[in-house]
Each structure stands twice: as C-alpha cells, then as structure tokens.
Amino acid sequence: MTTTSASGRLRPTEIRHLHEQGAVRITWSDGHVGEYEYAYLRGWCPCAVCQGHGGQRTFLSFPRAQLAGIQAVGNYAVSLSWQDGHDTGIYSYPYLRQLCPCPQCADKERKAES
C-alpha cells in the first residue's frame, strides 16, 4: 500500500540520520529509498543565503559538512541544521525527492533532460 499526503503527493515515511555514514536516508511513501550525503545536501541548500533570489539553483561545495539536526517543518518539509551554524534551509519533500542521488533517479533525470 502506498502512503501519500492529503494532496496525493509522495512523502517520506522515515527520515533517518546516519551519523556514521555521514548521510541521511529517506524512505518514501512509494517504497523508494534514497541516501543523501551531508556535503550533497549542504551543497544544494535551497535558502536565499545560499541560492540568492533567482530561480536557478546551483551546487555549492561544502566538503566537510556535518549535520547537527533535522527538524520537521509542518507536513511538507524538513529543516537541516549544520555544525557550521547554518540552519535557514527548508527542504520541501518534492525538492528532496528531486535531489535523490541514487542511480535510478539520476538515470530518470538524464532521460528527462534529453
């Protein structure tokens, strides 16, 4: 059985902070699982400080990023707090799913771009 939000969108059923691996594992309501390394999540921080106010997002390099905490933001997003003191990024569930770095999702993204 697939679990979706009231709007019918995919949502995480579990978000697990994998301290030893330096990653966050998200299990989605359709059963998909993605593991996001800290540096990857920090580099794609969606906040205006990191991305500005334009429409295009760019990856910023934070090779030693360390996640300090994860907080739910309503029923639509999470806020990630970083050891460098940065904590203004709100990662919506659709944005996190779009960012999924697994080979399956990366392959879909490449096909969509061609």
C-alpha positions as CSV (number, residue, x, y, z in Angstrom):
1,M,0.0,0.0,0.0
2,T,1.4,3.4,-1.0
3,T,1.1,6.2,1.6
4,T,0.6,9.7,0.3
5,S,-0.2,13.0,1.8
6,A,-3.7,14.5,1.7
7,S,-2.7,16.2,-1.6
8,G,-1.7,12.9,-3.1
9,R,2.0,13.7,-3.3
10,L,4.8,11.4,-2.2
11,R,6.1,12.0,1.3
12,P,8.8,10.5,3.5
13,T,7.7,7.6,5.7
14,E,11.1,7.7,7.5
15,I,14.0,10.1,7.6
16,R,17.0,8.6,9.4
17,H,20.2,10.5,10.3
18,L,23.0,8.0,9.5
19,H,25.7,9.6,11.7
20,E,28.5,7.0,11.0
21,Q,28.0,7.2,7.2
22,G,27.6,11.0,7.1
23,A,24.3,10.7,5.3
24,V,20.5,11.0,5.6
25,R,18.4,8.1,4.5
26,I,14.9,8.9,3.3
27,T,12.3,6.2,2.8
28,W,9.4,7.4,0.6
29,S,5.8,6.5,0.6
30,D,6.2,4.7,-2.7
31,G,8.9,2.4,-1.2
32,H,11.8,4.2,-2.8
33,V,14.9,4.8,-0.6
34,G,17.5,7.5,-1.2
35,E,20.7,8.2,0.8
36,Y,21.9,11.8,0.7
37,E,25.5,12.5,1.8
38,Y,25.9,15.6,4.1
39,A,28.0,17.5,1.6
40,Y,25.4,16.9,-1.1
41,L,22.5,18.2,1.0
42,R,24.5,21.1,2.3
43,G,25.6,22.0,-1.3
44,W,22.0,22.0,-2.5
45,C,20.7,24.1,0.4
46,P,17.6,25.9,-1.0
47,C,17.8,29.0,1.2
48,A,18.2,32.5,-0.2
49,V,21.6,33.0,1.6
50,C,23.0,30.0,-0.4
51,Q,20.9,30.3,-3.6
52,G,20.1,34.0,-3.8
53,H,16.7,35.2,-5.0
54,G,16.9,34.0,-8.6
55,G,15.1,30.9,-10.0
56,Q,18.1,28.8,-10.8
57,R,19.8,26.7,-8.1
58,T,23.5,25.9,-8.1
59,F,25.5,23.5,-6.1
60,L,27.9,25.0,-3.5
61,S,30.9,23.0,-2.2
62,F,30.9,22.1,1.5
63,P,33.2,19.0,1.5
64,R,33.3,18.8,5.3
65,A,29.7,19.4,6.0
66,Q,28.4,17.9,9.3
67,L,24.7,17.7,10.0
68,A,23.7,18.8,13.5
69,G,20.0,18.1,13.4
70,I,16.8,17.5,11.4
71,Q,13.5,19.2,12.2
72,A,10.1,18.7,10.7
73,V,8.5,21.8,9.1
74,G,4.8,21.2,9.1
75,N,3.8,18.3,6.9
76,Y,5.7,19.5,3.8
77,A,9.4,19.9,4.6
78,V,12.4,19.5,6.9
79,S,14.9,22.0,8.1
80,L,18.5,20.9,8.4
81,S,20.9,22.4,10.9
82,W,24.6,22.3,10.1
83,Q,27.6,22.3,12.5
84,D,28.8,25.5,10.8
85,G,25.8,27.3,12.3
86,H,23.8,27.4,9.0
87,D,20.1,26.5,9.6
88,T,18.0,28.5,7.2
89,G,17.4,25.9,4.5
90,I,13.9,24.4,4.3
91,Y,14.0,21.3,2.1
92,S,10.5,20.6,0.8
93,Y,9.6,17.0,0.3
94,P,9.2,17.4,-3.5
95,Y,12.7,19.1,-3.6
96,L,14.3,16.3,-1.6
97,R,12.8,13.7,-3.9
98,Q,14.0,15.7,-6.9
99,L,17.5,15.7,-5.4
100,C,17.6,12.0,-4.8
101,P,21.2,11.0,-5.8
102,C,20.5,7.3,-6.3
103,P,21.4,5.8,-9.7
104,Q,17.8,5.1,-10.5
105,C,16.7,8.7,-10.0
106,A,19.8,10.1,-11.7
107,D,19.0,7.9,-14.7
108,K,15.5,9.3,-14.9
109,E,16.8,12.9,-14.6
110,R,19.2,12.3,-17.5
111,K,16.4,10.8,-19.7
112,A,14.2,13.8,-18.9
113,E,16.9,16.2,-20.0
114,S,17.4,14.6,-23.4
